[in-house]
Amino acid sequence: MSFAARCCLAAAMTGALVVGVAPGSHAAITTYTNKADFLNALQPGYYSQPNMGDDYPDYVGGIGNIFTYKALVTTGIAVTIPPNNDLSTAKRNPSTIDFFFGPNIKAFGGYFYGNNFLGAEVASAIDFTLAFPSGIFAETLNSTSKTSFFGFISDEPLDSAVVSIPSANFVAAGTVIVGNTPPIVGSTPPVPGALPVVGIAAAFGWSRRLRQRLSAPRK
């Protein structure tokens, strides 16, 4: 399976606000397909990570390291898609990226899309599964381009999120945003904590970047 020719095409962002409730749980989830609406709900702050493939898998960041998270490609190796160096998988059926969150995150969003062998965006149904203390929220949304935005805000802290395409295409993440919502009046401000360790360090070791392949001399 070769990814030497992977590339991206620019496209326009589309979407509207959708409201949902996590089935079988007590958490309320709001789903966004408009980035501006999503960002307007994130106060007092958020952390935005563009060019996911540049720092994968070593980034841990945020405002004062409050919003910390890790991403893990769980199917095949990790590759990057130029020109924005989006993070993608190199395997399909299924194609999955997992996100593990620090203690202060109630919001997760970004540009997520399907792509083919050449890295070109492909209209795809993407499965999102969010885990939090009281249960799991699952939703399937349709991505039409590399700037298809999807965001989720929970009234409980998020533990993890799985972004997956079950078949046919590869899933990619462009800019990813994590954050929080306005605190409840009288509540105690969250205290930054360490990122949970879930045994993913070993898996990071075999990750590769497409950029390295592209820079290698051709035979």
C-alpha angles and dihedrals in degrees: 000000000000126000098174093116099047114139140156136235122212118242140171124263118245135175150103139226118280125186123211144164125223107251115234094011142083097237121106114220127194116200121208131193094176118077096205093054090047094051092047089061094051109091141183086020152312142206122238121197116193124183093033093186094057097071101022121167100003105062121113110163152138142124102325086342089289094129105053128167145148132218125213129190101216098182116062124322126323118254134179126231117216145252093036095023095236116186115250141164124246096213135061142194083088117011112191142176118188125203124200117197136210121233102275104055123112097152131061128173147135147130111312126174146154122251137185135225091288093049092249115145115257127192104256143169107237125200117219120193119183123190125201135158097280100042149296133304120203129185137163117217132180120243118198102176146001089274096055103131125210125176136174130198120192131191086222129058113268119238099187146337131213120204112192146165107203097207150354101023141050120248120230135187122211120177110358122201129197127179150127140260130240110293120249111259110265094016125129114255113249117261117224112249140182120283111257114256111222102171095267098126093088092052091053089062095073096047117118136189125234087218089068090053092049091052094050116102114261121238 
